[in-house]
Amino acid sequence: MQNMKGKYIWSFILICCLSCTKDFEEINTNPNRPTEIDPRLQFSYVQNRASSERSDQWRGNLIYCSIWAQQLSGSWETDRYITANEDWLSAWWNNSYQRVGKDLIDLINRTEEGSNLRAMATIFKVFFFQRLTDMYGDVPYSEANRGAEFLQPKFDRQSEIYNSFIEELTQSVADLDAAKDEVGSADLFYNGDIDQWKKFGNSVLLRIAMRISNVDPDRAQTVGKQALDGGVMTSNNDIAYVYFSGNNVDGPNANGVSEVFQDNGITAHLFRYSDEFVNFIINNDDPREEILMETYNNDGTIDNTVGAGNHLGRPNGIDPGTNDFVFAQPRRDVMVTYDAPAIYLSFAEVSFLKAEAIVKGWVEGDAQQAYEEGIYAACKQLSLYPNAGEISDADIADYLEENEVEFDLDDAIEQINTQKWIALLFDGFEAYANYRRSGYPEITPGFASGESGGEIPRRLRYPVAEKVNNAQSYDEAVGRLNGGDVITARMWWDVN
């Protein structure tokens, strides 16, 4: 009798389940939750999160790139050329693929071919993945973020990735057309302005051409000329940057670099300007000094005993037990406020690229004019930062006559890339890449030997997880590196 009763109970449950299953999806679907993300919203998201994510800026831009480019220094093991902390080492790689890269590729795949949105997203994808390959060398690209289709994506050769960059940018710029779909406010850079996106795309292409100029000079010239003929940025109105409200001091409303400096007060995340950076600023009476730097006491007040021309930079690689409050920091009320802009690509940088292209003979033009336009633009763009004020034309004119700044064709390549290094403050990704490509500025390695034997590292090691979860692809990539997966191994374009 007991068994018969149990049989009836299970039969009743089965009938209920079958009847419920028929309408299960309809009944259990939340009508207020979208089943598909609008690609336009994804586009806004990736433009924002590529600069508002605190961890990315801290563990990619700042403690590796900005320190190894010796714009910054600090009490970090990376300042002593040590990369043993796996959490730090893998953070930027993981976030690049799992957040920005994933959404970029997804929205491109779900957007109509030839549309403006797809073209803009592809241009930004190239911009973003260039940062990634320039940090590591060979990386997953053609098979990246494709889900189950490629669970263990291959590491594409960097030379092939750059070929793809050039093809994708060329096609995307050609696809942009004001008569087609409007992107509008979903675009945080230019509010959907097609002409400005064409300039941005061509400017990224010019950056790419310059990056390969030492390893493939003929192609670099062809691509660089294509970019310049197509039309690059022409004023500070074309700067690609994201504005933050700063209303919420964490997440998408705040600049990620600023969060690193501000979130835990004056005694946390002890970044300081490198002595290389400070000395060049001071020795040349740079009018940007008062906007860029301040020396603080350990209670957050300004050290009034230190004025303009007297700031000290922190030597890279010194004992982390040193009193770091004697060294200059970015001005916390100007350069690293929560609502500070995140500049992705500036007219100043493009002007320096153009100046170098002219010196190299890629195109006709006045290299001195382009160089001076770059300095002028770099000084003026600081007015985008809250509380910065504006540097006067007269002060900039005086600066252009300083011995190490005044244009000299014989030293033009060094001058151009040194000024670019200053203008790229807080874009450590590009400052570090351009230093390795150009060899300028001439900076002295820090005092520690670390993993590089006292030399400035040439790349970041791959995360250990790749060695475990994607072993074959990882091993193939490492086998193409001179010396293996070490920070002294040079990538394809790094032959200077």
C-alpha positions, 0 to 999 in steps of 0.5 A, spaced: 500 500 500 505 504 501 509 503 494 502 504 491 501 511 494 508 513 492 507 511 485 501 516 485 505 521 488 510 521 483 505 520 477 502 527 480 508 530 480 510 528 473 503 530 470 504 537 474 511 538 471 509 536 464 503 541 464 508 546 467 513 545 462 509 547 456 509 554 458 515 554 462 519 559 458 513 564 458 511 564 465 519 564 467 521 570 463 522 577 466 518 581 461 523 587 464 529 584 463 532 584 455 534 578 452 539 582 447 543 588 449 543 594 444 550 594 441 549 602 441 549 601 449 555 596 448 559 601 444 558 606 450 560 601 455 566 600 452 568 607 451 567 608 458 570 602 461 576 602 457 578 608 462 574 608 468 576 601 470 580 602 476 584 595 476 585 596 469 588 603 470 592 601 476 595 594 474 596 596 466 597 603 465 600 605 471 604 600 475 607 597 469 607 602 463 607 609 466 613 606 471 617 603 465 616 609 461 619 613 467 613 618 467 612 615 474 615 612 480 613 608 486 613 603 492 611 597 487 615 591 485 614 593 478 619 599 479 624 594 481 623 590 475 619 585 478 613 581 476 612 576 481 605 578 483 600 574 479 594 578 481 597 584 478 600 581 472 594 578 469 589 583 471 590 587 465 590 581 460 584 578 463 580 585 464 582 586 456 579 580 454 573 579 459 570 586 459 572 591 453 574 586 448 568 581 449 563 586 448 567 590 442 567 583 438 560 581 440 557 588 438 561 588 431 558 581 430 551 583 431 551 589 427 550 590 420 556 590 416 558 597 413 554 600 418 557 606 421 556 603 428 560 597 426 565 601 423 566 606 429 567 599 434 572 596 429 576 602 429 576 602 437 577 595 437 584 596 433 585 602 438 584 597 444 588 591 441 594 595 439 595 596 447 594 589 448 599 586 443 604 592 444 604 590 451 605 582 450 607 581 443 603 575 440 596 575 443 590 572 441 586 576 436 583 572 430 580 567 434 579 571 441 573 572 444 569 567 440 566 563 445 566 555 444 568 556 437 575 557 440 576 555 447 584 555 446 585 561 441 591 561 437 596 567 439 597 570 432 604 573 430 604 580 432 606 582 424 599 579 422 596 582 427 598 589 425 596 587 418 589 586 420 589 592 424 591 596 417 586 592 413 580 593 418 582 601 419 582 602 412 575 599 411 572 602 417 574 609 415 571 608 408 565 605 411 563 611 415 558 615 411 554 621 414 548 618 410 547 612 413 545 610 420 546 615 426 550 613 432 549 620 436 549 620 443 551 613 444 558 615 441 562 618 447 567 621 443 564 625 438 557 624 439 556 620 432 560 626 428 562 622 422 568 627 420 571 626 426 571 619 426 574 619 420 580 623 423 580 618 429 581 612 424 586 615 420 590 618 426 590 611 429 592 608 422 598 613 422 600 611 429 600 604 427 605 606 421 610 609 425 610 603 430 612 599 424 617 604 421 623 601 424 621 594 422 618 595 415 620 602 413 617 601 406 610 599 408 610 604 414 611 610 409 605 607 404 601 606 410 603 613 414 602 617 407 595 614 406 593 616 413 595 623 412 592 624 405 586 621 408 585 626 413 588 626 421 586 630 427 587 638 425 585 641 432 584 640 440 577 639 438 578 632 435 581 629 441 578 623 443 576 623 450 571 621 455 568 626 460 566 623 467 561 627 471 565 625 478 558 624 481 559 617 483 567 616 485 567 609 483 565 606 477 563 609 470 562 616 473 569 617 475 576 616 471 580 610 473 586 613 474 584 618 479 580 613 483 587 609 484 590 616 486 584 618 490 580 612 493 584 611 499 587 617 501 594 621 500 598 615 503 595 610 499 598 608 492 604 612 493 605 614 485 610 619 484 613 623 478 619 620 476 626 624 477 626 623 469 620 626 468 620 632 473 628 634 471 626 635 464 620 639 466 624 643 471 630 644 467 627 647 461 622 652 465 616 648 462 610 652 463 606 646 465 609 645 471 604 648 476 598 645 473 602 638 473 605 637 480 605 639 487 609 636 493 604 634 499 605 633 506 603 626 509 596 629 511 594 631 505 596 639 505 601 642 500 608 643 502 609 650 501 616 650 502 616 647 495 615 652 489 615 652 482 622 649 480 624 646 486 620 639 486 623 633 486 622 627 482 622 620 485 628 616 482 626 609 479 628 603 483 630 606 490 628 603 496 621 602 498 622 605 505 624 612 503 620 617 505 616 618 499 613 625 501 619 629 499 617 627 492 612 631 487 605 628 485 600 629 480 596 635 483 590 632 486 585 638 485 587 638 477 590 632 474 587 626 478 580 629 480 574 624 479 572 628 473 578 628 470 578 627 462 581 620 460 584 622 453 585 616 448 588 620 442 590 627 442 591 632 437 598 633 440 600 626 439 598 626 432 602 633 430 608 629 433 607 623 429 606 628 423 612 631 424 616 625 425 613 623 418 615 629 415 622 628 418 622 621 415 620 623 408 614 620 408 610 626 406 612 634 404 611 639 410 614 643 415 616 639 420 618 644 425 611 647 424 608 640 426 612 639 432 611 646 435 603 645 434 604 639 438 607 642 444 602 648 443 596 643 443 599 639 449 599 645 453 592 647 451 589 641 452 591 641 460 585 646 460 580 640 459 582 638 466 578 641 472 581 647 475 587 647 471 586 654 467 590 655 461 597 656 459 598 663 455 601 663 448 606 667 451 609 662 456 608 657 450 612 661 445 618 662 451 618 655 452 619 653 444 626 657 445 629 653 451 635 650 449 633 643 449 626 644 446 627 649 440 627 645 434 633 643 431 633 638 425 639 634 427 636 632 433 628 632 431 627 625 432 629 625 439 625 632 440 619 630 437 619 623 441 621 627 448 615 632 447 610 626 445 613 622 452 610 629 456 604 629 452 602 622 453 602 623 461 597 618 464 597 614 457 602 610 459 600 604 454 602 609 449 608 612 452 611 606 454 610 603 447 613 609 443 619 609 448 621 602 446 620 604 438 623 610 438 629 610 443 627 616 446 627 620 451 634 618 453 632 615 460 637 612 465 634 605 468 632 605 475 637 603 480 634 595 481 636 589 477 630 585 478 628 580 473 631 584 467 638 585 469 637 593 471 635 594 464 628 597 462 623 591 461 621 590 453 614 587 455 610 584 460 610 576 461 603 572 459 599 570 465 600 563 468 593 561 466 595 561 459 600 556 460 595 552 464 589 553 460 592 554 453 598 550 453 599 549 446 598 556 443 602 559 449 608 554 448 608 556 440 608 564 442 613 563 447 617 559 442 617 565 438 620 570 443 628 571 444 629 568 451 622 566 452 616 569 456 621 574 460 620 581 460 627 582 456 624 579 450 623 584 444 617 583 440 616 584 432 617 591 432 622 593 437 628 593 434 631 600 436 
